[in-house]
Amino acid sequence: MSETCLICDELNGAVSVPGGHLESTNLLAVFQCPILSPVTDVFPGYLFVVPQRHVPGFADLDDTEAAAIGVAITRWSRALEAAGAEHVYVARIGHGVPHLHVHLVPRWPGTPDDVSWTDVDEWPGARRVGAAAAADFVEELRHAVADSSVNRSSDGAD
Ligand SMILES: [Zn+2]
């Protein structure tokens, strides 16, 4: 599907993403929403969590994929909060591209209270960075996840 699907192209490298994939397994990938012409800067920390399979929505996932995506959403939400986000919005929209991509959108400190969640990346004072700074921030998120405080597993023993 790579000829027609932007998400597949971001998975297979035909479209590069700032700093490379944060996580890539046989089930899913996580990456910074890339710079798409004619936009020349990005909202740092705006992440996509996507299944490797070209399927449109959650209803099309198998349970193994769904579980992995749930863990990834949780893990990278923690990383964004560790990096200073005061809130992380999670959304599936999917009107434009028929390949599931879960949006993780950080609300950075300093965002006025009257800016709605749909505008946190677009209000006039929203953080904007170039490709190099976006890649640096991706690296910061990688370090946050490498920190054990961001990875929490339950062994069933309470
Ligand atoms: Zn696709």
Backbone and ligand atoms as CSV (ligand in chain L), in Angstrom:
chain,resi,resn,atom,element,x,y,z
A,1,MET,N,N,0.826,-1.212,0.000
A,1,MET,CA,C,0.000,0.000,0.000
A,1,MET,C,C,0.859,1.259,0.000
A,2,SER,N,N,2.188,1.099,-0.103
A,2,SER,CA,C,3.029,2.263,0.106
A,2,SER,C,C,2.877,3.318,-0.977
A,3,GLU,N,N,2.382,2.926,-2.149
A,3,GLU,CA,C,2.270,3.936,-3.206
A,3,GLU,C,C,1.224,4.989,-2.872
A,4,THR,N,N,0.258,4.609,-2.078
A,4,THR,CA,C,-0.826,5.546,-1.824
A,4,THR,C,C,-0.999,5.905,-0.361
A,5,CYS,N,N,-0.221,5.280,0.528
A,5,CYS,CA,C,-0.475,5.487,1.951
A,5,CYS,C,C,0.691,6.211,2.615
A,6,LEU,N,N,0.400,7.395,3.167
A,6,LEU,CA,C,1.445,8.177,3.841
A,6,LEU,C,C,1.999,7.426,5.046
A,7,ILE,N,N,1.145,6.764,5.795
A,7,ILE,CA,C,1.622,6.057,6.985
A,7,ILE,C,C,2.553,4.912,6.583
A,8,CYS,N,N,2.162,4.134,5.569
A,8,CYS,CA,C,3.057,3.071,5.093
A,8,CYS,C,C,4.398,3.661,4.659
A,9,ASP,N,N,4.360,4.814,4.008
A,9,ASP,CA,C,5.604,5.445,3.567
A,9,ASP,C,C,6.452,5.903,4.747
A,10,GLU,N,N,5.801,6.312,5.834
A,10,GLU,CA,C,6.553,6.687,7.039
A,10,GLU,C,C,7.113,5.444,7.729
A,11,LEU,N,N,6.441,4.318,7.565
A,11,LEU,CA,C,6.948,3.062,8.144
A,11,LEU,C,C,8.125,2.519,7.349
A,12,ASN,N,N,8.044,2.620,6.016
A,12,ASN,CA,C,9.084,1.982,5.205
A,12,ASN,C,C,10.234,2.935,4.861
A,13,GLY,N,N,10.153,4.174,5.354
A,13,GLY,CA,C,11.263,5.092,5.167
A,13,GLY,C,C,11.171,5.964,3.931
A,14,ALA,N,N,10.158,5.749,3.103
A,14,ALA,CA,C,10.010,6.590,1.910
A,14,ALA,C,C,9.759,8.042,2.305
A,15,VAL,N,N,9.087,8.240,3.449
A,15,VAL,CA,C,8.933,9.572,4.047
A,15,VAL,C,C,9.681,9.537,5.372
A,16,SER,N,N,10.662,10.412,5.517
A,16,SER,CA,C,11.467,10.378,6.741
A,16,SER,C,C,10.745,11.117,7.856
A,17,VAL,N,N,11.015,10.683,9.074
A,17,VAL,CA,C,10.421,11.312,10.249
A,17,VAL,C,C,11.552,11.837,11.127
A,18,PRO,N,N,11.323,12.967,11.825
A,18,PRO,CA,C,12.409,13.586,12.598
A,18,PRO,C,C,12.983,12.636,13.649
A,19,GLY,N,N,14.290,12.418,13.577
A,19,GLY,CA,C,14.944,11.600,14.585
A,19,GLY,C,C,14.764,10.108,14.411
A,20,GLY,N,N,14.064,9.700,13.369
A,20,GLY,CA,C,13.825,8.275,13.158
A,20,GLY,C,C,12.727,7.746,14.064
A,21,HIS,N,N,12.422,6.476,13.900
A,21,HIS,CA,C,11.352,5.882,14.698
A,21,HIS,C,C,11.760,5.797,16.168
A,22,LEU,N,N,10.852,6.201,17.042
A,22,LEU,CA,C,11.088,6.065,18.473
A,22,LEU,C,C,11.026,4.608,18.884
A,23,GLU,N,N,10.161,3.879,18.241
A,23,GLU,CA,C,9.976,2.463,18.540
A,23,GLU,C,C,9.516,1.808,17.252
A,24,SER,N,N,10.041,0.627,16.970
A,24,SER,CA,C,9.596,-0.089,15.787
A,24,SER,C,C,9.687,-1.574,16.070
A,25,THR,N,N,8.564,-2.262,15.987
A,25,THR,CA,C,8.514,-3.702,16.192
A,25,THR,C,C,7.798,-4.312,15.005
A,26,ASN,N,N,7.603,-5.633,15.042
A,26,ASN,CA,C,6.861,-6.260,13.949
A,26,ASN,C,C,5.380,-5.895,13.990
A,27,LEU,N,N,4.937,-5.297,15.101
A,27,LEU,CA,C,3.523,-4.961,15.256
A,27,LEU,C,C,3.221,-3.488,15.035
A,28,LEU,N,N,4.146,-2.612,15.425
A,28,LEU,CA,C,3.821,-1.184,15.441
A,28,LEU,C,C,5.071,-0.336,15.302
A,29,ALA,N,N,4.832,0.953,15.114
A,29,ALA,CA,C,5.917,1.930,15.166
A,29,ALA,C,C,5.392,3.199,15.820
A,30,VAL,N,N,6.332,3.956,16.378
A,30,VAL,CA,C,6.028,5.231,17.025
A,30,VAL,C,C,7.007,6.257,16.470
A,31,PHE,N,N,6.480,7.410,16.067
A,31,PHE,CA,C,7.377,8.434,15.529
A,31,PHE,C,C,6.772,9.813,15.668
A,32,GLN,N,N,7.645,10.816,15.640
A,32,GLN,CA,C,7.240,12.212,15.633
A,32,GLN,C,C,6.518,12.517,14.331
A,33,CYS,N,N,5.383,13.179,14.419
A,33,CYS,CA,C,4.673,13.658,13.234
A,33,CYS,C,C,5.656,14.485,12.399
A,34,PRO,N,N,5.893,14.095,11.153
A,34,PRO,CA,C,6.979,14.718,10.394
A,34,PRO,C,C,6.609,16.070,9.818
A,35,ILE,N,N,7.634,16.674,9.264
A,35,ILE,CA,C,7.459,17.926,8.542
A,35,ILE,C,C,6.939,17.597,7.156
A,36,LEU,N,N,5.791,18.155,6.820
A,36,LEU,CA,C,5.232,17.901,5.504
A,36,LEU,C,C,5.128,19.224,4.766
A,37,SER,N,N,5.775,19.277,3.639
A,37,SER,CA,C,5.772,20.489,2.829
A,37,SER,C,C,4.341,20.969,2.614
A,38,PRO,N,N,4.077,22.286,2.667
A,38,PRO,CA,C,5.039,23.381,2.740
A,38,PRO,C,C,5.372,23.821,4.164
A,39,VAL,N,N,4.921,23.083,5.170
A,39,VAL,CA,C,5.239,23.458,6.544
A,39,VAL,C,C,6.731,23.211,6.774
A,40,THR,N,N,7.365,24.118,7.497
A,40,THR,CA,C,8.805,23.985,7.664
A,40,THR,C,C,9.208,23.739,9.111
A,41,ASP,N,N,8.248,23.554,9.973
A,41,ASP,CA,C,8.605,23.273,11.357
A,41,ASP,C,C,7.576,22.313,11.940
A,42,VAL,N,N,7.884,21.782,13.095
A,42,VAL,CA,C,7.013,20.778,13.694
A,42,VAL,C,C,6.667,21.167,15.119
A,43,PHE,N,N,5.605,20.567,15.606
A,43,PHE,CA,C,5.200,20.716,16.997
A,43,PHE,C,C,5.855,19.553,17.746
A,44,PRO,N,N,6.884,19.835,18.546
A,44,PRO,CA,C,7.653,18.736,19.134
A,44,PRO,C,C,6.804,17.904,20.090
A,45,GLY,N,N,6.948,16.608,19.960
A,45,GLY,CA,C,6.225,15.689,20.825
A,45,GLY,C,C,4.888,15.243,20.273
A,46,TYR,N,N,4.518,15.736,19.103
A,46,TYR,CA,C,3.277,15.269,18.457
A,46,TYR,C,C,3.608,13.923,17.829
A,47,LEU,N,N,3.188,12.853,18.503
A,47,LEU,CA,C,3.597,11.516,18.090
A,47,LEU,C,C,2.453,10.758,17.433
A,48,PHE,N,N,2.839,9.822,16.558
A,48,PHE,CA,C,1.895,8.865,15.995
A,48,PHE,C,C,2.288,7.473,16.480
A,49,VAL,N,N,1.298,6.723,16.910
A,49,VAL,CA,C,1.462,5.292,17.200
A,49,VAL,C,C,0.665,4.561,16.135
A,50,VAL,N,N,1.333,3.721,15.336
A,50,VAL,CA,C,0.675,3.120,14.177
A,50,VAL,C,C,0.961,1.623,14.109
A,51,PRO,N,N,-0.042,0.840,13.696
A,51,PRO,CA,C,0.234,-0.582,13.453
A,51,PRO,C,C,1.031,-0.739,12.166
A,52,GLN,N,N,1.865,-1.771,12.123
A,52,GLN,CA,C,2.594,-2.040,10.871
A,52,GLN,C,C,1.634,-2.435,9.757
A,53,ARG,N,N,0.570,-3.106,10.116
A,53,ARG,CA,C,-0.399,-3.517,9.095
A,53,ARG,C,C,-1.224,-2.327,8.635
A,54,HIS,N,N,-1.483,-2.288,7.349
A,54,HIS,CA,C,-2.306,-1.216,6.768
A,54,HIS,C,C,-3.770,-1.534,7.027
A,55,VAL,N,N,-4.252,-1.096,8.190
A,55,VAL,CA,C,-5.662,-1.278,8.549
A,55,VAL,C,C,-6.187,0.069,9.035
A,56,PRO,N,N,-7.464,0.343,8.790
A,56,PRO,CA,C,-7.965,1.694,9.062
A,56,PRO,C,C,-8.238,2.038,10.515
A,57,GLY,N,N,-8.622,1.065,11.320
A,57,GLY,CA,C,-9.052,1.482,12.658
A,57,GLY,C,C,-8.816,0.444,13.723
A,58,PHE,N,N,-9.157,0.812,14.946
A,58,PHE,CA,C,-8.991,-0.103,16.073
A,58,PHE,C,C,-9.763,-1.404,15.863
A,59,ALA,N,N,-10.934,-1.300,15.225
A,59,ALA,CA,C,-11.780,-2.481,15.042
A,59,ALA,C,C,-11.117,-3.522,14.149
A,60,ASP,N,N,-10.092,-3.108,13.405
A,60,ASP,CA,C,-9.422,-4.009,12.473
A,60,ASP,C,C,-8.185,-4.677,13.069
A,61,LEU,N,N,-7.828,-4.281,14.297
A,61,LEU,CA,C,-6.641,-4.861,14.926
A,61,LEU,C,C,-6.958,-6.237,15.493
A,62,ASP,N,N,-5.957,-7.088,15.533
A,62,ASP,CA,C,-6.137,-8.295,16.328
A,62,ASP,C,C,-5.720,-7.968,17.772
A,63,ASP,N,N,-6.001,-8.885,18.673
A,63,ASP,CA,C,-5.792,-8.578,20.089
A,63,ASP,C,C,-4.317,-8.339,20.416
A,64,THR,N,N,-3.440,-9.028,19.719
A,64,THR,CA,C,-2.010,-8.842,19.977
A,64,THR,C,C,-1.567,-7.440,19.578
A,65,GLU,N,N,-2.039,-6.989,18.415
A,65,GLU,CA,C,-1.724,-5.629,17.981
A,65,GLU,C,C,-2.328,-4.604,18.935
A,66,ALA,N,N,-3.578,-4.847,19.333
A,66,ALA,CA,C,-4.257,-3.899,20.213
A,66,ALA,C,C,-3.520,-3.767,21.542
A,67,ALA,N,N,-3.081,-4.896,22.068
A,67,ALA,CA,C,-2.355,-4.857,23.340
A,67,ALA,C,C,-1.052,-4.078,23.191
A,68,ALA,N,N,-0.337,-4.331,22.105
A,68,ALA,CA,C,0.947,-3.651,21.897
A,68,ALA,C,C,0.741,-2.150,21.721
A,69,ILE,N,N,-0.298,-1.782,21.008
A,69,ILE,CA,C,-0.569,-0.355,20.796
A,69,ILE,C,C,-0.973,0.308,22.108
A,70,GLY,N,N,-1.730,-0.389,22.924
A,70,GLY,CA,C,-2.093,0.168,24.229
A,70,GLY,C,C,-0.872,0.426,25.095
A,71,VAL,N,N,0.053,-0.517,25.085
A,71,VAL,CA,C,1.286,-0.334,25.855
A,71,VAL,C,C,2.090,0.837,25.294
A,72,ALA,N,N,2.160,0.933,23.973
A,72,ALA,CA,C,2.949,2.010,23.360
A,72,ALA,C,C,2.345,3.380,23.666
A,73,ILE,N,N,1.028,3.481,23.599
A,73,ILE,CA,C,0.379,4.754,23.929
A,73,ILE,C,C,0.732,5.147,25.365
A,74,THR,N,N,0.690,4.182,26.248
A,74,THR,CA,C,0.987,4.448,27.656
A,74,THR,C,C,2.450,4.845,27.838
A,75,ARG,N,N,3.332,4.072,27.248
A,75,ARG,CA,C,4.772,4.319,27.401
A,75,ARG,C,C,5.162,5.711,26.905
A,76,TRP,N,N,4.666,6.083,25.720
A,76,TRP,CA,C,5.109,7.358,25.143
A,76,TRP,C,C,4.356,8.531,25.733
A,77,SER,N,N,3.176,8.282,26.287
A,77,SER,CA,C,2.513,9.331,27.077
A,77,SER,C,C,3.348,9.643,28.312
A,78,ARG,N,N,3.842,8.603,28.953
A,78,ARG,CA,C,4.709,8.820,30.117
A,78,ARG,C,C,5.965,9.585,29.721
A,79,ALA,N,N,6.524,9.239,28.576
A,79,ALA,CA,C,7.739,9.924,28.138
A,79,ALA,C,C,7.475,11.407,27.911
A,80,LEU,N,N,6.332,11.726,27.310
A,80,LEU,CA,C,6.003,13.132,27.071
A,80,LEU,C,C,5.804,13.864,28.394
A,81,GLU,N,N,5.157,13.210,29.346
A,81,GLU,CA,C,4.969,13.854,30.647
A,81,GLU,C,C,6.316,14.005,31.352
A,82,ALA,N,N,7.190,13.025,31.207
A,82,ALA,CA,C,8.523,13.140,31.803
A,82,ALA,C,C,9.296,14.299,31.180
A,83,ALA,N,N,8.988,14.612,29.919
A,83,ALA,CA,C,9.650,15.712,29.219
A,83,ALA,C,C,8.980,17.051,29.500
A,84,GLY,N,N,7.943,17.048,30.328
A,84,GLY,CA,C,7.351,18.313,30.749
A,84,GLY,C,C,5.936,18.579,30.299
A,85,ALA,N,N,5.363,17.712,29.470
A,85,ALA,CA,C,3.983,17.945,29.038
A,85,ALA,C,C,3.069,17.937,30.254
A,86,GLU,N,N,2.142,18.901,30.293
A,86,GLU,CA,C,1.227,18.939,31.436
A,86,GLU,C,C,-0.002,18.075,31.182
A,87,HIS,N,N,-0.184,17.644,29.942
A,87,HIS,CA,C,-1.304,16.778,29.592
A,87,HIS,C,C,-0.964,16.153,28.246
A,88,VAL,N,N,-1.426,14.940,28.018
A,88,VAL,CA,C,-1.240,14.299,26.711
A,88,VAL,C,C,-2.613,13.861,26.207
A,89,TYR,N,N,-3.005,14.419,25.078
A,89,TYR,CA,C,-4.263,14.044,24.446
A,89,TYR,C,C,-4.011,12.850,23.526
A,90,VAL,N,N,-4.981,11.943,23.461
A,90,VAL,CA,C,-4.867,10.768,22.604
A,90,VAL,C,C,-6.112,10.717,21.729
A,91,ALA,N,N,-5.889,10.605,20.416
A,91,ALA,CA,C,-7.036,10.630,19.504
A,91,ALA,C,C,-6.800,9.736,18.300
A,92,ARG,N,N,-7.881,9.144,17.824
A,92,ARG,CA,C,-7.900,8.510,16.516
A,92,ARG,C,C,-8.920,9.286,15.700
A,93,ILE,N,N,-8.496,9.806,14.569
A,93,ILE,CA,C,-9.381,10.607,13.730
A,93,ILE,C,C,-9.641,9.811,12.447
A,94,GLY,N,N,-8.650,9.757,11.556
A,94,GLY,CA,C,-8.727,8.801,10.465
A,94,GLY,C,C,-9.639,9.144,9.306
A,95,HIS,N,N,-9.978,10.413,9.138
A,95,HIS,CA,C,-10.794,10.758,7.979
A,95,HIS,C,C,-9.976,10.804,6.695
A,96,GLY,N,N,-8.673,11.097,6.815
A,96,GLY,CA,C,-7.885,11.335,5.624
A,96,GLY,C,C,-7.073,10.156,5.134
A,97,VAL,N,N,-6.519,9.380,6.048
A,97,VAL,CA,C,-5.605,8.298,5.683
A,97,VAL,C,C,-6.136,6.993,6.278
A,98,PRO,N,N,-6.418,5.990,5.441
A,98,PRO,CA,C,-7.044,4.756,5.943
A,98,PRO,C,C,-6.038,3.772,6.544
A,99,HIS,N,N,-5.142,4.307,7.359
A,99,HIS,CA,C,-4.165,3.479,8.071
A,99,HIS,C,C,-4.124,4.051,9.488
A,100,LEU,N,N,-4.545,3.238,10.444
A,100,LEU,CA,C,-4.672,3.722,11.814
A,100,LEU,C,C,-3.412,4.449,12.270
A,101,HIS,N,N,-3.587,5.649,12.775
A,101,HIS,CA,C,-2.488,6.380,13.402
A,101,HIS,C,C,-3.074,7.106,14.603
A,102,VAL,N,N,-2.638,6.694,15.764
A,102,VAL,CA,C,-3.131,7.272,17.001
A,102,VAL,C,C,-2.298,8.509,17.300
A,103,HIS,N,N,-2.984,9.627,17.487
A,103,HIS,CA,C,-2.308,10.896,17.754
A,103,HIS,C,C,-2.054,11.024,19.254
A,104,LEU,N,N,-0.817,11.287,19.631
A,104,LEU,CA,C,-0.478,11.679,20.994
A,104,LEU,C,C,-0.049,13.141,20.923
A,105,VAL,N,N,-0.826,14.000,21.556
A,105,VAL,CA,C,-0.595,15.442,21.415
A,105,VAL,C,C,-0.331,16.047,22.785
A,106,PRO,N,N,0.900,16.514,23.016
A,106,PRO,CA,C,1.205,17.094,24.320
A,106,PRO,C,C,0.659,18.510,24.463
A,107,ARG,N,N,0.218,18.827,25.662
A,107,ARG,CA,C,-0.112,20.212,26.011
A,107,ARG,C,C,1.061,20.719,26.833
A,108,TRP,N,N,1.819,21.636,26.240
A,108,TRP,CA,C,3.020,22.133,26.896
A,108,TRP,C,C,2.679,23.262,27.857
A,109,PRO,N,N,3.446,23.390,28.940
A,109,PRO,CA,C,3.222,24.495,29.884
A,109,PRO,C,C,3.262,25.837,29.155
A,110,GLY,N,N,2.403,26.743,29.607
A,110,GLY,CA,C,2.337,28.054,28.985
A,110,GLY,C,C,1.208,28.175,27.985
A,111,THR,N,N,0.569,27.048,27.674
A,111,THR,CA,C,-0.581,27.105,26.773
A,111,THR,C,C,-1.743,27.743,27.529
A,112,PRO,N,N,-2.308,28.825,27.003
A,112,PRO,CA,C,-3.400,29.490,27.725
A,112,PRO,C,C,-4.578,28.550,27.946
A,113,ASP,N,N,-5.263,28.772,29.058
A,113,ASP,CA,C,-6.385,27.905,29.415
A,113,ASP,C,C,-7.470,27.878,28.351
A,114,ASP,N,N,-7.619,28.983,27.610
A,114,ASP,CA,C,-8.712,29.038,26.633
A,114,ASP,C,C,-8.347,28.415,25.286
A,115,VAL,N,N,-7.142,27.849,25.181
A,115,VAL,CA,C,-6.774,27.135,23.957
A,115,VAL,C,C,-7.288,25.703,24.088
A,116,SER,N,N,-8.171,25.303,23.161
A,116,SER,CA,C,-8.772,23.970,23.252
A,116,SER,C,C,-7.758,22.907,22.854
A,117,TRP,N,N,-8.095,21.658,23.182
A,117,TRP,CA,C,-7.143,20.573,22.903
A,117,TRP,C,C,-6.850,20.451,21.421
A,118,THR,N,N,-7.804,20.835,20.578
A,118,THR,CA,C,-7.581,20.707,19.135
A,118,THR,C,C,-6.642,21.783,18.600
A,119,ASP,N,N,-6.367,22.791,19.428
A,119,ASP,CA,C,-5.532,23.908,18.961
A,119,ASP,C,C,-4.189,24.013,19.681
A,120,VAL,N,N,-3.869,23.038,20.541
A,120,VAL,CA,C,-2.639,23.204,21.324
A,120,VAL,C,C,-1.390,23.246,20.444
A,121,ASP,N,N,-1.490,22.697,19.240
A,121,ASP,CA,C,-0.340,22.701,18.340
A,121,ASP,C,C,-0.406,23.831,17.320
A,122,GLU,N,N,-1.491,24.625,17.361
A,122,GLU,CA,C,-1.675,25.610,16.293
A,122,GLU,C,C,-1.891,27.032,16.765
A,123,TRP,N,N,-2.036,27.222,18.103
A,123,TRP,CA,C,-2.264,28.601,18.554
A,123,TRP,C,C,-0.976,29.396,18.288
A,124,PRO,N,N,-1.061,30.742,18.223
A,124,PRO,CA,C,0.102,31.533,17.777
A,124,PRO,C,C,1.375,31.312,18.585
A,125,GLY,N,N,1.243,30.970,19.867
A,125,GLY,CA,C,2.434,30.766,20.684
A,125,GLY,C,C,2.881,29.326,20.786
A,126,ALA,N,N,2.287,28.429,19.985
A,126,ALA,CA,C,2.634,27.006,20.078
A,126,ALA,C,C,4.114,26.787,19.763
A,127,ARG,N,N,4.719,25.855,20.482
A,127,ARG,CA,C,6.112,25.517,20.209
A,127,ARG,C,C,6.260,25.073,18.761
A,128,ARG,N,N,7.291,25.575,18.127
A,128,ARG,CA,C,7.624,25.141,16.775
A,128,ARG,C,C,9.125,25.005,16.688
A,129,VAL,N,N,9.576,23.921,16.101
A,129,VAL,CA,C,11.016,23.717,15.975
A,129,VAL,C,C,11.332,23.198,14.577
A,130,GLY,N,N,12.573,23.378,14.181
A,130,GLY,CA,C,13.053,22.856,12.914
A,130,GLY,C,C,13.429,21.384,13.043
A,131,ALA,N,N,13.892,20.819,11.939
A,131,ALA,CA,C,14.143,19.383,11.881
A,131,ALA,C,C,15.198,18.935,12.897
A,132,ALA,N,N,16.266,19.718,13.052
A,132,ALA,CA,C,17.342,19.299,13.951
A,132,ALA,C,C,16.872,19.283,15.398
A,133,ALA,N,N,16.153,20.336,15.799
A,133,ALA,CA,C,15.650,20.382,17.171
A,133,ALA,C,C,14.590,19.306,17.397
A,134,ALA,N,N,13.809,19.023,16.373
A,134,ALA,CA,C,12.810,17.952,16.498
A,134,ALA,C,C,13.494,16.610,16.722
A,135,ALA,N,N,14.583,16.388,16.001
A,135,ALA,CA,C,15.323,15.138,16.174
A,135,ALA,C,C,15.955,15.069,17.563
A,136,ASP,N,N,16.445,16.218,18.055
A,136,ASP,CA,C,17.006,16.253,19.411
A,136,ASP,C,C,15.935,15.893,20.437
A,137,PHE,N,N,14.727,16.404,20.211
A,137,PHE,CA,C,13.664,16.114,21.172
A,137,PHE,C,C,13.265,14.642,21.130
A,138,VAL,N,N,13.270,14.069,19.931
A,138,VAL,CA,C,13.007,12.627,19.811
A,138,VAL,C,C,14.029,11.847,20.636
A,139,GLU,N,N,15.274,12.300,20.580
A,139,GLU,CA,C,16.317,11.634,21.357
A,139,GLU,C,C,16.051,11.784,22.857
A,140,GLU,N,N,15.573,12.954,23.248
A,140,GLU,CA,C,15.227,13.163,24.666
A,140,GLU,C,C,14.127,12.188,25.098
A,141,LEU,N,N,13.150,11.990,24.224
A,141,LEU,CA,C,12.078,11.047,24.556
A,141,LEU,C,C,12.613,9.621,24.667
A,142,ARG,N,N,13.550,9.272,23.775
A,142,ARG,CA,C,14.160,7.934,23.871
A,142,ARG,C,C,14.822,7.740,25.219
A,143,HIS,N,N,15.518,8.774,25.683
A,143,HIS,CA,C,16.180,8.672,26.986
A,143,HIS,C,C,15.152,8.551,28.099
A,144,ALA,N,N,14.028,9.262,27.943
A,144,ALA,CA,C,12.992,9.183,28.977
A,144,ALA,C,C,12.460,7.759,29.089
A,145,VAL,N,N,12.302,7.091,27.944
A,145,VAL,CA,C,11.782,5.727,27.969
A,145,VAL,C,C,12.846,4.736,28.461
A,146,ALA,N,N,14.102,5.072,28.195
A,146,ALA,CA,C,15.174,4.212,28.697
A,146,ALA,C,C,15.255,4.278,30.216
A,147,ASP,N,N,14.732,5.378,30.777
A,147,ASP,CA,C,14.680,5.533,32.233
A,147,ASP,C,C,13.629,4.568,32.780
A,148,SER,N,N,13.999,3.814,33.745
A,148,SER,CA,C,13.098,2.762,34.234
A,148,SER,C,C,11.801,3.326,34.796
A,149,SER,N,N,11.801,4.602,35.194
A,149,SER,CA,C,10.592,5.157,35.790
A,149,SER,C,C,9.464,5.287,34.765
A,150,VAL,N,N,9.807,5.246,33.481
A,150,VAL,CA,C,8.777,5.383,32.453
A,150,VAL,C,C,8.216,4.019,32.047
A,151,ASN,N,N,8.977,2.972,32.279
A,151,ASN,CA,C,8.513,1.627,31.958
A,151,ASN,C,C,8.054,0.935,33.233
A,152,ARG,N,N,6.801,0.670,33.308
A,152,ARG,CA,C,6.264,0.010,34.494
A,152,ARG,C,C,5.555,-1.250,34.068
A,153,SER,N,N,6.015,-2.345,34.537
A,153,SER,CA,C,5.310,-3.588,34.243
A,153,SER,C,C,4.758,-4.161,35.532
A,154,SER,N,N,3.646,-4.816,35.385
A,154,SER,CA,C,3.034,-5.455,36.534
A,154,SER,C,C,3.287,-6.943,36.458
A,155,ASP,N,N,3.806,-7.493,37.533
A,155,ASP,CA,C,4.013,-8.945,37.546
A,155,ASP,C,C,2.852,-9.659,38.235
A,156,GLY,N,N,1.825,-8.897,38.532
A,156,GLY,CA,C,0.656,-9.488,39.157
A,156,GLY,C,C,0.745,-9.560,40.655
A,157,ALA,N,N,1.892,-9.213,41.213
A,157,ALA,CA,C,2.055,-9.238,42.662
A,157,ALA,C,C,1.800,-7.848,43.220
A,158,ASP,N,N,0.749,-7.689,43.933
A,158,ASP,CA,C,0.411,-6.373,44.496
A,158,ASP,C,C,0.987,-6.221,45.881
L,1,ZN,ZN,ZN,-0.747,2.154,5.116
